[in-house]
Amino acid sequence: MRTAERCSRDLEPRDVIIAPNPAYLRASTSDQDANRARSQLQAFAAERGLTIAAWYVENESGAMLARPELFRLLGDAHPGDILLVEQVDRLSRLTAADWESASRQS
């Protein structure tokens, strides 16, 4: 049986198929460098044998809903994707209600 057809509980660590992963970089203002953590994420991925499939980079406040790259990422994402991000607050500072609204818009 091919690995992709086997149930996850039957997989050995060497059998796991690692798909390319999206990476998200955000800075709060245009005066900050959103790409500042790119090399750290690349090193993190390389150390773990991960491939970065696409970069989503923006200079937008994490508390705002106007986040075109975040919405593009949400639109491109598939179940099971592993998102690489410098730290959780780079992904969002939205409230739960605003996050729910944002995810429905994507």
Contacts in CASP RR format, 6 or more apart in sequence:
PFRMAT RR
TARGET T0000
AUTHOR 0000-0000-0000
METHOD contacts of the structure
MODEL  1
MRTAERCSRDLEPRDVIIAPNPAYLRASTSDQDANRARSQLQAFAAERGL
TIAAWYVENESGAMLARPELFRLLGDAHPGDILLVEQVDRLSRLTAADWE
SASRQS
3 11 0 8 1.000
3 15 0 8 1.000
3 16 0 8 1.000
3 17 0 8 1.000
4 17 0 8 1.000
6 15 0 8 1.000
18 49 0 8 1.000
18 50 0 8 1.000
18 51 0 8 1.000
19 51 0 8 1.000
19 53 0 8 1.000
19 81 0 8 1.000
20 51 0 8 1.000
20 52 0 8 1.000
20 53 0 8 1.000
20 54 0 8 1.000
21 45 0 8 1.000
21 50 0 8 1.000
21 51 0 8 1.000
21 52 0 8 1.000
21 53 0 8 1.000
21 81 0 8 1.000
21 82 0 8 1.000
21 83 0 8 1.000
21 84 0 8 1.000
22 52 0 8 1.000
22 53 0 8 1.000
22 54 0 8 1.000
22 55 0 8 1.000
22 56 0 8 1.000
22 73 0 8 1.000
22 76 0 8 1.000
22 77 0 8 1.000
22 81 0 8 1.000
22 83 0 8 1.000
22 84 0 8 1.000
23 38 0 8 1.000
23 41 0 8 1.000
23 45 0 8 1.000
23 52 0 8 1.000
23 54 0 8 1.000
23 55 0 8 1.000
23 56 0 8 1.000
23 83 0 8 1.000
23 84 0 8 1.000
23 85 0 8 1.000
24 55 0 8 1.000
24 56 0 8 1.000
24 57 0 8 1.000
24 69 0 8 1.000
24 70 0 8 1.000
24 73 0 8 1.000
24 83 0 8 1.000
24 84 0 8 1.000
24 85 0 8 1.000
24 90 0 8 1.000
24 91 0 8 1.000
25 34 0 8 1.000
25 35 0 8 1.000
25 36 0 8 1.000
25 37 0 8 1.000
25 38 0 8 1.000
25 41 0 8 1.000
25 55 0 8 1.000
25 56 0 8 1.000
25 57 0 8 1.000
25 58 0 8 1.000
25 85 0 8 1.000
25 86 0 8 1.000
25 90 0 8 1.000
26 34 0 8 1.000
26 57 0 8 1.000
26 58 0 8 1.000
26 59 0 8 1.000
26 60 0 8 1.000
26 62 0 8 1.000
26 67 0 8 1.000
26 69 0 8 1.000
26 70 0 8 1.000
26 90 0 8 1.000
26 91 0 8 1.000
27 33 0 8 1.000
27 34 0 8 1.000
27 36 0 8 1.000
27 58 0 8 1.000
27 59 0 8 1.000
28 59 0 8 1.000
28 60 0 8 1.000
28 61 0 8 1.000
28 62 0 8 1.000
29 59 0 8 1.000
29 61 0 8 1.000
30 59 0 8 1.000
32 59 0 8 1.000
34 57 0 8 1.000
34 58 0 8 1.000
34 59 0 8 1.000
35 57 0 8 1.000
37 86 0 8 1.000
37 90 0 8 1.000
38 55 0 8 1.000
40 86 0 8 1.000
41 52 0 8 1.000
41 84 0 8 1.000
41 85 0 8 1.000
41 86 0 8 1.000
42 52 0 8 1.000
44 50 0 8 1.000
44 84 0 8 1.000
45 51 0 8 1.000
45 52 0 8 1.000
45 84 0 8 1.000
50 82 0 8 1.000
50 84 0 8 1.000
52 84 0 8 1.000
54 76 0 8 1.000
56 69 0 8 1.000
56 70 0 8 1.000
56 72 0 8 1.000
56 73 0 8 1.000
57 69 0 8 1.000
58 67 0 8 1.000
58 68 0 8 1.000
58 69 0 8 1.000
58 70 0 8 1.000
60 66 0 8 1.000
60 67 0 8 1.000
60 68 0 8 1.000
60 69 0 8 1.000
60 70 0 8 1.000
61 93 0 8 1.000
62 89 0 8 1.000
62 92 0 8 1.000
62 93 0 8 1.000
62 94 0 8 1.000
63 93 0 8 1.000
63 94 0 8 1.000
65 94 0 8 1.000
65 98 0 8 1.000
65 101 0 8 1.000
65 102 0 8 1.000
65 105 0 8 1.000
67 102 0 8 1.000
70 91 0 8 1.000
70 92 0 8 1.000
70 102 0 8 1.000
71 102 0 8 1.000
71 105 0 8 1.000
71 106 0 8 1.000
73 83 0 8 1.000
74 102 0 8 1.000
74 103 0 8 1.000
74 106 0 8 1.000
75 106 0 8 1.000
77 83 0 8 1.000
83 91 0 8 1.000
85 91 0 8 1.000
92 99 0 8 1.000
92 102 0 8 1.000
94 102 0 8 1.000
END
